[in-house]
Each structure stands twice: as structure tokens, then as C-alpha cells.
Amino acid sequence: MKELAGRVAVITGAGSGIGRGMALAFAEAGMDIVVADIDDEGGRRVGKEVEDLGRRCVVKQVDVVKRDEVEALAEQVWSEFGGAHLLCNNAGVSTFGMMCDGLPDRDWDWVLAVNLHGVIHGLQAFLPRMKELEGDKHVVNTSSTAGIGTAPFVSPYAATKHGVLGLSENLRAEGAAHRISCSALCPSGVNTGIVESGRNRQADFGGPAGTGNDTVAKFIAKGLDPEWVGRMVRQAVIDDQPFIFTHADTRELVDDRYERMKASFDWATAWRDANPGESE
Ligand SMILES: NC(=O)c1ccc[n+]([C@@H]2O[C@H](COP(=O)([O-])OP(=O)(O)OC[C@H]3O[C@@H](n4cnc5c(N)ncnc54)[C@H](O)[C@@H]3O)[C@@H](O)[C@H]2O)c1
């Protein structure tokens, strides 16, 4: 999507971290911004920053887990702005530090609901409307390096981020006929509030909780500046990149995963050769 100025970007989870970084980067490029976040205070702070850049900003308190709230967001955007050419499904949370069998159901439910259903709700509400707009449209879904490689002790998070990566690649293929493209944002450490994501945990999932984990907190504190990530995302949208890898060393994760997969084909070929008649 080459033309940004004068268009509208809707960003979930824009009240903090990477979402805020994207909101500022797209505002700098002349876009009007819709900040959607469960944290109204954070959303309003970012709304003020966007307005200080001279752009129009609507701040809406939205829980992406609630389909009717995301639908109401889309309705409001279309009635106030006439549409949005860019949707960033970015809101995300995580639990940290437990093996997959030890996590309570409520932790699984929370992370799956926000990170996966939140993205699905964004696509359900916005895609039918975006299809009707003239010109190129773009969706950025925030996945993670945990959506590509192994990420021990954050299993619900990894499951959702693999899901978001798959959804994004599918949308890129499916959306082409409607001039809707899609990028999967795959960051490694970025210095944001992600380690404290339990701060905004909804009552339905047990209410606010400390999710902090010292090791992860130190890793995240040394992470990239989210505003820099926002600018990288902006350029990737202009250049229509399918994946946005913020960290160079993620390449090793990709290589490692596909090497392990290819090695499994060698093993399977040897097994088939030893067991003729059982394969195609
Ligand atoms: N920070 C990292 O190192 C990192 C790495 C890879 C991927 N990510 C992903 O980046 C995205 C943004 O996270 P961040 O790191 O900026 O963290 P953050 O906590 O700073 O920002 C996340 C925002 O999402 C909002 N949010 C949480 N639940 C919500 C809900 N139900 N509905 C609407 N908004 C909700 C929060 O209020 C917050 O403003 C997430 O999807 C996260 O998984 C982050």
C-alpha cells in the first residue's frame, strides 16, 4: 500500500508498546489513527500524542475478545471516517514460565481469546467493509518469533502466534482478489509492557494478575525501541512485505525450523523405502 497520507489506520492494543509505536509512525506519515485498546487511559495518552503530530485520532475502549465490541468499532470507523485502509491486529498478552500441562484453563483461555480470537474478530469485522473500499488495503497481524520457532514455557502464546502467522499467510493469498494484502509482524524482544500484560486481564479470565517473570523482564527491557519497530512496520506496509522480522538473528530460527522439517522428510523416505506398499 503505497499511499498512506490522508488514509485511516485502525490499531488494536495501541495504548502501549508496539501498537503505540505503529500509531505514531503512521500518524507521522499523514494517516488518521483509531486507537483501540482495553486500557482507556493508555489509549487516551497515545491519542493525545497522535493529535500532537497534527493528525485526527479516535480513541475507543475495546476488548478484542468481544466480537460485538470489535464490530461496533468497525461501524464507528466507517461512520466517522468512511473507512480504513489499514488494520493492525496487534493486541496481545502472555503468561510466562510454566510448562504447558501446568497452566490453569483460565490462562489458556485468556491468551487464546486475546491473541487468536482477537485477531479473528478484527478480520471478521473489518474485511467485509475493506473489500468495498477503492484502492489497496493492508492488514498487519502481530505474530512473534514465538510463531516461528520453539518458545519454551510460553505454550499458549506460541500456539496463538503460530495461528496468527497461518492466518496472515492465508489472508495474503485470499485477499489478493480484493486488493487486500497482509503482513505478519514477527518481533523478538521489544521494550514494552508485555511482561505485565496481566495488568489488563479481564474479570472473565480471573482479573488483573502479575504475569512478571524476571528473566523475560530483563530480556524485554533490553529489547528494541517500539517506535523504531513502528517505523519498520510502516515501511513494510509501503513495500508490501509478507513478513516483518525485526531482529536479524530470527533468520537462524527460520533456518533451524526448516532444517529440522527437511531432516524429517529424509527419515520418512528411509522409513517408506523399508516399508514398501504403505505409501503413495
Ligand atoms: N514486546 C515484545 O518483545 C513482543 C515480541 C513479539 C511479539 N509481541 C507482540 O506485540 C503485540 C503488542 O504487545 P506489546 O509488546 O506492545 O505489549 P504491551 O503490553 O505494551 O501492549 C499491548 C497492548 O494490548 C492491550 N490489550 C491487552 N488485552 C487487550 C484486549 N483484550 N483488547 C484490546 N487491547 C488489549 C494492552 O492494554 C496494551 O495496551 C502483542 O501481540 C505481542 O504478543 C511483542
The ligand as an SDF file (V2000), in Angstrom:
LIG
                    3D

 44 48  0  0  0  0  0  0  0  0999 V2000
    7.3340   -6.9350   23.2820 N   0  0  0  0  0  0  0  0  0  0  0  0
    7.8470   -7.9720   22.6530 C   0  0  0  0  0  0  0  0  0  0  0  0
    9.0170   -8.3390   22.8380 O   0  0  0  0  0  0  0  0  0  0  0  0
    6.9950   -8.7130   21.6520 C   0  0  0  0  0  0  0  0  0  0  0  0
    7.6140   -9.7190   20.8710 C   0  0  0  0  0  0  0  0  0  0  0  0
    6.8370  -10.4000   19.9540 C   0  0  0  0  0  0  0  0  0  0  0  0
    5.5050  -10.0830   19.7760 C   0  0  0  0  0  0  0  0  0  0  0  0
    4.9320   -9.1110   20.5520 N   0  0  0  0  0  0  0  0  0  0  0  0
    3.5150   -8.8270   20.3300 C   0  0  0  0  0  0  0  0  0  0  0  0
    3.3210   -7.4450   20.1510 O   0  0  0  0  0  0  0  0  0  0  0  0
    1.9590   -7.1180   20.4250 C   0  0  0  0  0  0  0  0  0  0  0  0
    1.9030   -5.8600   21.2750 C   0  0  0  0  0  0  0  0  0  0  0  0
    2.4380   -6.1480   22.5710 O   0  0  0  0  0  0  0  0  0  0  0  0
    3.4740   -5.2060   23.2900 P   0  0  0  0  0  0  0  0  0  0  0  0
    4.7440   -5.9370   23.3870 O   0  0  0  0  0  0  0  0  0  0  0  0
    3.4580   -3.8650   22.6880 O   0  0  0  0  0  0  0  0  0  0  0  0
    2.8600   -5.1960   24.7750 O   0  0  0  0  0  0  0  0  0  0  0  0
    2.1100   -4.0560   25.5990 P   0  0  0  0  0  0  0  0  0  0  0  0
    1.5970   -4.7310   26.8150 O   0  0  0  0  0  0  0  0  0  0  0  0
    2.9900   -2.8840   25.7670 O   0  0  0  0  0  0  0  0  0  0  0  0
    0.8930   -3.6510   24.6400 O   0  0  0  0  0  0  0  0  0  0  0  0
   -0.2060   -4.4880   24.4440 C   0  0  0  0  0  0  0  0  0  0  0  0
   -1.4780   -3.6580   24.4100 C   0  0  0  0  0  0  0  0  0  0  0  0
   -2.5860   -4.5410   24.1640 O   0  0  0  0  0  0  0  0  0  0  0  0
   -3.6550   -4.1260   25.0040 C   0  0  0  0  0  0  0  0  0  0  0  0
   -4.5940   -5.2270   25.2360 N   0  0  0  0  0  0  0  0  0  0  0  0
   -4.4290   -6.3180   26.0340 C   0  0  0  0  0  0  0  0  0  0  0  0
   -5.5370   -7.0650   26.0320 N   0  0  0  0  0  0  0  0  0  0  0  0
   -6.4230   -6.4530   25.2050 C   0  0  0  0  0  0  0  0  0  0  0  0
   -7.7400   -6.7590   24.8030 C   0  0  0  0  0  0  0  0  0  0  0  0
   -8.3860   -7.8400   25.2510 N   0  0  0  0  0  0  0  0  0  0  0  0
   -8.3630   -5.9270   23.9410 N   0  0  0  0  0  0  0  0  0  0  0  0
   -7.7320   -4.8110   23.4850 C   0  0  0  0  0  0  0  0  0  0  0  0
   -6.4890   -4.4660   23.8460 N   0  0  0  0  0  0  0  0  0  0  0  0
   -5.8330   -5.2780   24.6960 C   0  0  0  0  0  0  0  0  0  0  0  0
   -2.9820   -3.6630   26.2740 C   0  0  0  0  0  0  0  0  0  0  0  0
   -3.8390   -2.8320   27.0530 O   0  0  0  0  0  0  0  0  0  0  0  0
   -1.7590   -2.9580   25.7380 C   0  0  0  0  0  0  0  0  0  0  0  0
   -2.0340   -1.5820   25.5260 O   0  0  0  0  0  0  0  0  0  0  0  0
    1.3620   -8.3420   21.0980 C   0  0  0  0  0  0  0  0  0  0  0  0
    0.5760   -9.0650   20.1640 O   0  0  0  0  0  0  0  0  0  0  0  0
    2.5820   -9.1580   21.4920 C   0  0  0  0  0  0  0  0  0  0  0  0
    2.3070  -10.5250   21.5670 O   0  0  0  0  0  0  0  0  0  0  0  0
    5.6520   -8.4310   21.4840 C   0  0  0  0  0  0  0  0  0  0  0  0
  1  2  1  0
  2  3  2  0
  2  4  1  0
  4  5  1  0
  4 44  2  0
  5  6  2  0
  6  7  1  0
  7  8  2  0
  8  9  1  0
  8 44  1  0
  9 10  1  0
  9 42  1  0
 10 11  1  0
 11 12  1  0
 11 40  1  0
 12 13  1  0
 13 14  1  0
 14 15  2  0
 14 16  1  0
 14 17  1  0
 17 18  1  0
 18 19  2  0
 18 20  1  0
 18 21  1  0
 21 22  1  0
 22 23  1  0
 23 24  1  0
 23 38  1  0
 24 25  1  0
 25 26  1  0
 25 36  1  0
 26 27  1  0
 26 35  1  0
 27 28  2  0
 28 29  1  0
 29 30  1  0
 29 35  2  0
 30 31  1  0
 30 32  2  0
 32 33  1  0
 33 34  2  0
 34 35  1  0
 36 37  1  0
 36 38  1  0
 38 39  1  0
 40 41  1  0
 40 42  1  0
 42 43  1  0
M  CHG  2   8   1  16  -1
M  END
$$$$
